[in-house]
Amino acid sequence: MLTGLRISNVAVIEEVEVGFGTGLTVLTGETGAGKSILVDSLGLLLGGRADADCVRAGCDEASVEGVFLRTPVLGARLEELGLPDLGEELSVRRVVGRTGRGKAYVNGALVTVGVLARLMRGAVDIAGQHEHVSLFDAALHRALLDRYGDLSAALTAYYGDYAALRDVQGRMEALGGDETKVRQRAEFLRFQLEEIVRVDPQPGEDLALDAERKRLAGAEKLRRQAAEAEALLCGGEDGNAVEVVGKSLSLVQEALKLDASLAPLAQSLGGALAELEEAGRGLGRYVGALDGDPERLAEVDERLDAIKRLCRKHAAPLEAVLARRGELEAELATLDNRQEILEELEAERRKAEARARASGTALSKARSACARDFAAGVREGLSQLALGKAAFEVRVTPTETLRPEGLDEVEFFFSANPGEPSRPLAKVASGGEASRLLLALKRALAGSDGCGSYVLDEADSGVSGAIADVVGRMIRDVSGHRQVLCITHLPQVAAYADAHLLIRKDLRGERTVSEVVPLAAGAERTQELARMLSGVEVTREALGAAEALVRAAQQQRARPAAAPAPAKRGAPGAGPAPVPAGEGGGERRRLRRSA
């Protein structure tokens, strides 16, 4: 959901900052006031194409910044794309220069426009700009139908069976292939294994040999140093440590007869003397055991060299080489019994495919049933929107190939004119017709498409009278599930708004600027509705009619939202938690600078 928008130096907009809330926000104003600029600016935040012509005359760059509620889906995409996550809000900014080149930022991090488009896909649907309407993306139609029909149980069953099939197929592919290649692979593995077996290294052997080599290579030096240490402890003609400590102990023991408090010191000296004598004997044994055997040193060097060569060949430490030995033995055993294992896997594959086809067929039947209900709901909405002769269908086309999504293709088709063949949704006309189709689709989906915000650009095109009121009520129904921003020229639609923004042009010096004015409930909104009814000069009759529209809309809003198509619903996708309608709508909200 969009919570704030700041636009700077875009076309006739010098500086605009506005906040948005849940429910329905309408944008009204005279033709050319700049309403479409807000929609185009929002498109830039979704990764839309930037045009140098959007930069205000006399300025070096244009910028647009928006703040959105961070949904679980957006949070997951931030993590997937390696972008910073600031918690409850998501800040997006686009800067466009005079050359048409620019920069994009997400939570302050510089990103490519492609990354921005991946992040924001499906976050906002802008009717009239097909590249920003997820409902016109055929790749998403299957998922929308599944959400509409709450097919999670059937999907889970199929996904499990399909995953089991792919697991078996993967194991078969690892064993399959050209016989010559399999034989060459076995020979290569056997060669590697024989090399390791020939050296036959043991765990930790390289470390033990390295320590032994150091001792053997430095035997003479070690002998000399150990002998000198032994002499200092208990040998030599000029006295030694054992002799000195022994004399000290004798003196303290003699003094102990006169002062019993010296007992602890005598005990310490006695312990020290015993340890020194033991250390001296240990050094003697060490000197006697030292062996500078050159033959053993050569053996150790040769063994170490063989182990190091083996590790270099495998580009791994000894522990990894030992693990590789086990892997080689296991793979060779599999290849040696390849044919027998393949036969077992083929039997397992047939069973897994049968299960996947059964659950896939059940899923496809459920989709077909939901498709009929969904199409009927959309056609009902189109009929109410003065498109009663339009055709809409959801085509579920069976396929033979098992795929991750199932055993069928799902796509929405539409035709606005009787006698004309239905075409894929992505090829329908833009503008008001597309907006009304989108409105009927959104009403039927009742928020199960996971989109956070809908932007309806002239959904009332070619509509008047009673149909205009139907459009208003339908938009009001949709806004009960998702935030809706609606550009409208019809007072019957604007009367249903939770928040009302007036877009108007003004002269500042010799420059034309557009500004966004939040209208307070009551006199301000009534005055604007009256202008929409009567034109430049607001008459008393127009004011009375505007007040009547507001009263009628309030009575309608007090009633429960109209129920959409009768199919069972799943949980809404990635939408934000509901908050009171109209909260924050039109209020200026400070935006954090993202760069």
C-alpha positions in Angstrom: 0.0 0.0 0.0 1.2 3.5 -0.9 1.4 5.8 2.2 3.3 8.8 0.8 4.4 10.4 -2.5 6.7 13.3 -3.2 7.1 14.7 -6.7 9.7 17.3 -7.6 10.2 19.1 -11.0 8.0 16.7 -13.0 6.3 18.5 -16.0 4.1 21.3 -14.5 4.6 20.0 -10.9 7.3 21.9 -9.0 7.0 20.3 -5.6 4.1 18.1 -4.3 4.0 15.9 -1.2 0.9 14.0 -0.2 0.0 11.1 2.1 -2.4 8.3 1.3 -4.5 6.0 3.5 -6.6 2.8 3.0 -9.9 2.8 1.3 -10.8 5.0 -1.7 -8.9 8.2 -2.5 -10.2 10.1 -5.5 -8.2 12.6 -7.6 -10.3 15.3 -9.4 -9.5 18.5 -11.3 -9.9 20.2 -14.6 -8.5 18.6 -17.7 -4.8 19.3 -18.0 -4.4 20.1 -14.3 -1.8 17.3 -13.9 -3.8 14.3 -12.6 -2.1 11.9 -15.1 1.3 13.2 -14.0 0.7 11.7 -10.5 -0.1 8.3 -12.2 2.9 8.5 -14.5 5.1 9.4 -11.5 3.9 6.4 -9.6 4.7 4.3 -12.7 8.3 5.4 -12.4 8.4 4.0 -8.9 7.3 0.6 -10.2 10.2 0.5 -12.7 8.5 2.2 -15.6 10.4 3.7 -18.5 11.7 7.2 -17.9 11.4 10.0 -20.5 13.5 13.1 -20.5 10.4 15.2 -21.4 9.1 14.6 -17.9 11.8 17.0 -16.5 10.3 20.4 -15.7 11.6 23.2 -18.0 14.6 25.0 -16.5 15.5 22.1 -14.2 18.3 19.6 -14.4 16.4 16.6 -13.1 13.1 15.3 -11.9 12.6 13.1 -8.9 9.8 11.0 -7.5 9.8 9.3 -4.1 7.2 7.0 -2.6 6.8 5.2 0.7 5.0 1.8 0.8 3.9 -0.5 3.6 6.4 -3.4 3.6 4.3 -6.6 3.0 5.7 -10.1 3.6 6.1 -10.5 -0.2 8.1 -7.3 -0.5 10.2 -8.3 2.5 11.0 -11.7 0.9 12.0 -9.9 -2.3 14.2 -7.5 -0.5 16.1 -10.5 1.0 16.2 -12.3 -2.3 17.6 -9.2 -4.1 20.1 -8.4 -1.3 18.5 -5.0 -0.6 18.3 -3.3 2.9 15.1 -3.9 4.9 14.1 -1.0 7.1 11.2 -2.7 8.8 7.6 -1.6 8.4 8.1 0.8 5.4 9.7 0.6 2.0 11.2 3.7 0.4 11.6 3.9 -3.4 13.0 6.9 -5.3 13.6 7.6 -9.0 15.7 10.5 -10.4 15.5 11.4 -14.1 18.0 13.7 -15.8 17.7 15.9 -18.9 19.1 13.1 -21.1 16.5 10.6 -19.9 19.1 8.7 -17.9 18.7 8.5 -14.2 19.0 6.5 -11.0 16.8 4.4 -8.8 17.1 3.8 -5.0 15.4 1.3 -2.7 15.7 2.1 1.0 18.7 4.3 0.1 20.5 1.6 -1.9 21.3 2.3 -5.6 19.6 -0.3 -7.8 19.0 -0.9 -11.5 15.6 -0.2 -13.0 15.3 -3.9 -13.7 15.8 -4.8 -10.1 13.3 -2.1 -9.1 10.7 -3.6 -11.5 11.3 -7.1 -10.0 10.9 -5.8 -6.5 7.7 -3.8 -7.2 6.0 -6.3 -9.5 2.4 -6.6 -8.5 2.6 -4.1 -5.6 0.5 -1.6 -7.5 -1.9 -2.1 -10.4 -2.3 1.0 -12.7 -5.2 0.7 -15.1 -4.4 2.2 -18.5 -0.7 1.3 -18.1 -0.6 -2.3 -19.1 3.0 -2.8 -18.0 1.9 -2.1 -14.5 -1.2 -4.2 -14.3 -0.5 -7.7 -13.0 -3.9 -8.9 -14.2 -2.8 -8.4 -17.8 0.2 -10.7 -17.3 -0.8 -14.1 -18.6 1.9 -15.7 -16.5 0.0 -14.8 -13.3 -3.5 -15.9 -14.4 -3.1 -19.4 -13.1 -2.0 -18.2 -9.7 -4.9 -15.7 -9.6 -7.4 -18.4 -10.4 -5.9 -20.7 -7.7 -6.2 -18.0 -5.1 -9.7 -17.2 -6.2 -10.8 -20.8 -5.7 -8.7 -21.4 -2.6 -7.1 -24.4 -4.2 -4.2 -24.7 -1.7 -5.0 -28.3 -0.8 -5.1 -29.5 -4.4 -1.9 -27.5 -5.1 -0.1 -28.9 -2.1 -1.0 -32.5 -3.2 0.2 -31.8 -6.8 3.4 -30.0 -5.8 4.3 -33.0 -3.5 3.7 -35.6 -6.2 5.5 -33.5 -8.9 8.5 -33.0 -6.6 8.7 -36.8 -6.0 8.6 -37.4 -9.7 11.4 -34.9 -10.4 13.5 -36.5 -7.7 13.3 -39.9 -9.4 13.9 -38.3 -12.8 17.0 -36.6 -11.4 18.4 -39.8 -10.1 17.8 -41.5 -13.4 19.4 -38.7 -15.3 22.5 -39.0 -13.1 22.8 -42.7 -14.0 21.6 -42.4 -17.6 23.4 -41.1 -20.7 25.6 -42.6 -23.4 27.2 -45.9 -22.5 30.6 -44.8 -23.6 30.4 -41.7 -21.4 29.3 -43.8 -18.5 32.2 -46.2 -19.0 34.6 -43.3 -19.3 33.2 -41.8 -16.1 33.7 -45.1 -14.2 37.3 -45.5 -15.5 38.1 -41.9 -14.4 36.5 -42.5 -10.9 38.4 -45.8 -10.6 41.7 -44.1 -11.5 41.1 -41.4 -8.8 40.2 -44.0 -6.2 43.3 -46.1 -7.0 45.5 -43.1 -6.5 44.1 -42.5 -3.0 44.2 -46.2 -2.1 47.8 -46.5 -3.2 48.9 -43.7 -0.8 46.3 -44.8 1.8 46.5 -41.7 4.0 45.1 -41.9 7.5 43.2 -39.2 9.4 45.6 -36.6 10.9 48.6 -38.4 9.4 50.0 -35.3 7.7 50.1 -33.4 11.0 51.7 -36.2 12.9 54.4 -36.7 10.2 55.1 -33.0 10.1 55.7 -32.9 13.8 58.0 -36.0 13.6 60.0 -34.5 10.8 60.7 -31.4 12.8 62.0 -33.5 15.7 64.2 -35.6 13.4 65.6 -32.7 11.5 66.5 -30.8 14.7 67.7 -33.8 16.7 71.2 -32.5 17.3 70.1 -29.1 18.3 67.4 -30.6 20.6 70.0 -32.9 22.2 72.3 -30.0 22.9 69.6 -27.8 24.4 68.1 -30.6 26.5 71.5 -31.7 27.8 72.4 -28.1 28.8 69.0 -27.8 30.6 69.7 -31.1 32.4 73.1 -29.8 33.6 71.6 -26.6 35.0 69.1 -28.6 36.9 71.1 -31.4 38.4 74.7 -31.5 37.0 77.8 -29.3 36.6 80.7 -28.5 38.8 79.6 -25.0 39.9 76.4 -26.2 41.5 72.9 -26.7 40.0 69.3 -25.9 40.7 68.7 -29.1 42.6 71.7 -28.6 44.8 70.7 -24.9 45.5 67.1 -25.7 46.4 68.3 -28.6 48.5 70.5 -26.4 50.6 67.7 -23.8 51.0 65.4 -26.6 52.2 67.9 -27.8 54.8 68.3 -24.2 56.2 64.5 -23.7 56.4 64.1 -27.1 58.1 66.7 -26.1 60.7 64.9 -22.8 61.3 61.6 -24.6 61.6 62.8 -25.9 65.0 62.7 -22.4 66.3 59.6 -21.0 64.3 56.8 -23.4 63.4 55.3 -20.7 61.1 58.0 -21.6 58.4 56.3 -25.0 57.9 54.4 -23.9 54.7 57.6 -22.6 53.2 59.5 -25.8 54.0 56.7 -27.7 52.3 56.8 -25.6 49.2 60.6 -26.0 48.9 60.3 -29.7 49.4 57.7 -29.9 46.5 59.9 -27.7 44.3 62.9 -29.9 44.9 61.0 -33.1 44.0 59.7 -31.5 40.8 63.2 -30.3 39.8 64.6 -33.7 40.4 61.9 -35.3 38.3 62.4 -32.7 35.5 66.1 -33.5 35.5 65.5 -37.2 35.2 62.9 -36.5 32.4 65.4 -34.4 30.4 68.0 -37.2 30.8 65.5 -39.8 29.4 64.7 -37.3 26.5 68.4 -36.9 25.6 68.9 -40.7 25.7 65.9 -41.3 23.5 66.7 -38.7 20.9 67.6 -40.3 17.6 68.8 -38.4 14.6 68.1 -41.4 12.3 68.7 -40.1 8.7 66.9 -43.1 7.2 63.7 -42.4 9.3 63.9 -38.7 8.3 64.0 -39.7 4.6 61.1 -42.0 5.1 59.0 -39.3 6.7 59.9 -36.8 3.9 58.9 -39.3 1.2 55.6 -40.1 3.0 54.8 -36.4 3.5 55.6 -35.6 -0.1 53.2 -38.4 -1.3 50.4 -37.1 0.9 50.9 -33.4 -0.2 51.0 -34.4 -3.9 47.7 -36.2 -3.4 46.1 -33.2 -1.7 47.4 -30.8 -4.4 45.9 -33.0 -7.1 42.5 -32.8 -5.5 43.0 -29.2 -4.4 41.8 -30.1 -0.9 43.1 -30.8 2.6 43.6 -34.3 3.7 40.3 -34.5 5.5 38.5 -33.7 2.2 40.5 -36.2 0.3 39.5 -38.9 2.7 35.9 -37.9 2.3 36.3 -37.9 -1.5 37.5 -41.5 -1.2 34.1 -42.5 0.3 32.3 -40.6 -2.4 34.2 -42.3 -5.2 33.6 -45.8 -3.7 29.8 -45.0 -3.4 29.5 -43.7 -7.0 31.5 -46.5 -8.5 29.3 -49.0 -6.7 26.3 -47.3 -8.2 27.8 -47.3 -11.7 28.8 -51.0 -11.4 25.1 -51.8 -10.6 23.8 -49.2 -12.9 21.4 -51.3 -15.0 19.8 -52.9 -12.0 19.3 -49.6 -10.3 17.9 -48.0 -13.5 15.3 -50.7 -13.7 14.3 -50.1 -10.1 14.1 -46.4 -10.7 12.1 -46.8 -13.9 9.4 -48.7 -11.9 9.5 -46.0 -9.3 9.2 -43.3 -11.9 6.1 -44.8 -13.5 4.4 -44.9 -10.1 5.4 -41.3 -9.3 4.2 -40.1 -12.7 0.9 -41.8 -12.3 0.4 -40.1 -8.9 1.4 -36.7 -10.4 -1.0 -37.1 -13.3 -3.8 -38.1 -11.0 -3.3 -35.1 -8.7 -2.7 -32.8 -11.7 -5.9 -33.9 -13.3 -7.8 -33.3 -10.1 -6.2 -29.8 -9.9 -7.1 -29.0 -13.5 -10.8 -30.1 -12.9 -10.9 -27.8 -9.9 -9.5 -24.9 -11.9 -12.0 -25.5 -14.6 -14.9 -25.3 -12.1 -13.5 -22.1 -10.5 -12.9 -20.6 -14.0 -16.6 -20.8 -14.7 -17.6 -19.1 -11.5 -14.9 -16.5 -11.8 -15.8 -15.6 -15.4 -19.5 -15.4 -14.5 -18.6 -12.9 -11.7 -16.6 -10.8 -14.0 -19.3 -10.7 -16.7 -21.8 -9.7 -14.0 -19.6 -6.8 -13.1 -19.1 -5.8 -16.7 -22.8 -5.8 -17.2 -23.3 -3.4 -14.3 -20.6 -1.2 -15.9 -22.3 -0.7 -19.2 -20.3 -3.5 -20.9 -23.1 -6.0 -20.8 -22.3 -7.2 -24.3 -18.7 -7.8 -23.6 -17.3 -11.3 -23.5 -15.0 -12.6 -20.8 -13.7 -16.1 -20.4 -11.1 -18.0 -18.4 -9.5 -20.7 -20.6 -8.1 -23.7 -18.9 -6.3 -25.7 -21.6 -5.2 -29.2 -20.7 -1.6 -30.2 -21.6 0.1 -33.6 -21.8 3.3 -32.4 -20.3 3.7 -32.4 -16.5 5.0 -29.0 -15.3 5.6 -27.4 -12.0 2.3 -25.5 -12.2 0.2 -28.5 -13.3 -1.3 -30.1 -16.4 -2.9 -27.0 -18.0 -2.5 -23.5 -19.3 -4.7 -20.7 -17.8 -5.3 -17.4 -19.5 -8.0 -14.7 -19.4 -9.7 -13.6 -22.7 -11.8 -10.6 -23.4 -13.8 -9.0 -26.2 -15.6 -5.6 -25.8 -17.7 -5.9 -28.9 -20.3 -8.5 -29.9 -19.2 -10.7 -32.8 -15.5 -10.0 -32.3 -13.4 -12.9 -31.1 -12.0 -12.9 -27.6 -8.4 -12.0 -27.3 -5.8 -12.4 -24.5 -6.3 -9.8 -21.8 -2.9 -8.1 -22.5 -4.3 -7.1 -26.0 -7.4 -5.3 -24.9 -7.7 -1.5 -25.4 -6.3 0.8 -22.8 -8.1 3.7 -21.1 -11.6 3.6 -19.7 -12.5 0.2 -21.2 -9.5 -1.4 -19.6 -10.2 0.4 -16.3 -13.7 -0.9 -16.2 -12.5 -4.4 -17.1 -9.9 -4.2 -14.3 -12.6 -3.0 -11.9 -14.8 -6.0 -12.7 -11.9 -8.3 -12.3 -10.8 -6.8 -9.0 -14.4 -7.0 -7.7 -14.6 -10.7 -8.6 -11.2 -11.4 -7.0 -12.2 -9.5 -3.9 -8.6 -8.8 -2.9 -7.3 -12.4 -3.4 -4.8 -11.2 -6.0 -2.3 -10.0 -3.5 -1.9 -6.5 -4.9 -1.6 -3.8 -2.3 -2.9 -0.8 -4.3 -5.1 -0.3 -7.4 -4.9 2.9 -9.5 -7.9 3.4 -11.7 -7.4 6.0 -14.4 -10.7 7.2 -15.9 -12.6 4.1 -15.1 -15.7 6.2 -15.7 -14.9 7.0 -19.3 -18.0 7.0 -21.5 -20.2 6.5 -18.4 -22.9 8.7 -17.0 -26.1 8.7 -15.0 -27.1 5.6 -13.1 -24.1 3.7 -14.5 -21.8 6.3 -12.9 -23.3 5.5 -9.5 -22.8 1.8 -10.1 -19.1 2.5 -11.0 -18.8 4.5 -7.7 -20.4 1.7 -5.6 -18.2 -1.0 -7.3 -15.1 1.0 -6.7 -16.2 1.5 -3.1 -16.7 -2.3 -2.8 -13.2 -3.0 -4.1 -11.7 -0.4 -1.8 -12.9 -2.5 1.1 -10.3 -5.1 0.2 -7.4 -2.9 -1.1 -6.3 0.7 -1.3 -7.8 2.4 -4.4 -6.6 5.6 -6.0 -9.1 6.8 -8.6 -8.9 9.6 -11.2 -12.4 10.5 -12.0 -14.5 13.2 -13.8 -17.7 11.9 -12.3 -19.1 13.5 -9.1 -21.1 10.3 -8.6 -17.9 8.4 -8.2 -16.1 11.1 -6.2 -18.9 11.1 -3.7 -17.9 7.7 -2.4 -14.3 8.7 -1.5 -12.8 8.2 1.9 -10.3 10.9 0.9 -10.5 13.5 -1.8 -7.5 15.2 -3.6 -8.0 18.2 -5.9 -5.4 18.7 -8.6 -5.3 22.3 -9.9 -3.0 24.6 -11.9 -1.9 28.0 -10.8 0.4 30.8 -12.0 3.4 31.6 -9.9 5.1 34.6 -11.5 5.2 33.6 -15.2 5.3 29.8 -14.6 2.4 27.4 -14.4 2.5 24.9 -11.5 0.2 22.1 -10.5 -0.6 21.5 -6.8 -2.4 18.9 -4.8 -5.0 20.1 -2.3 -6.5 17.7 0.2 -10.2 18.5 0.6 -11.8 18.3 4.0 -15.1 16.4 4.4 -18.0 18.7 4.3 -18.1 22.1 2.5 -14.8 21.7 0.6 -15.7 18.3 -1.0 -19.3 19.5 -1.6 -17.9 22.6 -3.5 -15.7 20.4 -5.7 -18.6 18.0 -6.5 -20.7 21.0 -7.4 -18.0 22.3 -9.7 -17.8 18.8 -11.4 -21.6 19.0 -11.9 -22.0 22.5 -13.2 -18.7 23.6 -14.6 -16.8 26.8 -13.8 -19.7 28.6 -12.2 -21.1 26.7 -9.2 -24.8 27.2 -8.9 -27.1 26.8 -5.9 -28.7 23.9 -7.7 -25.4 22.2 -8.2 -24.5 22.6 -4.5 -27.9 21.0 -3.6 -27.2 18.1 -6.0 -23.7 17.7 -4.7 -25.1 17.5 -1.1 -27.6 14.9 -2.2 -24.8 12.8 -3.8 -22.8 12.9 -0.6 -25.8 11.8 1.5 -26.6 9.0 -0.9 -23.0 7.8 -0.9 -22.9 7.9 2.9 -26.0 5.8 3.0 -24.5 3.3 0.6 -21.1 3.2 2.5 -23.0 2.4 5.7 -24.2 -0.8 4.1 -22.0 -3.9 3.8 -19.9 -4.1 0.7 -21.5 -6.1 -2.1 -20.6 -9.7 -2.2 -18.4 -10.8 -5.1 -18.7 -14.0 -7.1 -19.8 -17.0 -5.0 -16.6 -19.1 -5.1 -14.9 -20.0 -1.9 -12.1 -17.7 -1.1 -8.6 -18.3 0.1 -6.6 -15.9 2.4 -5.8 -12.6 0.7 -2.2 -12.7 -0.7 0.3 -10.1 0.3 -1.9 -7.2 1.2 -1.4 -5.1 4.3 -3.4 -5.5 7.4 -6.6 -3.4 7.3 -6.7 -0.1 9.1 -9.7 2.3 9.3 -10.7 3.5 5.9 -9.5 7.0 4.9 -6.9 7.1 7.7 -4.1 9.3 6.5 -5.7 10.0 3.1 -4.6 13.3 1.6 -2.6 14.3 4.7 0.9 15.5 4.1 3.3 12.9 5.3 7.1 13.4 5.7 9.1 11.1 3.5 12.5 9.8 4.4 15.1 10.7 1.8 16.3 7.4 0.2 19.5 9.0 -1.2 
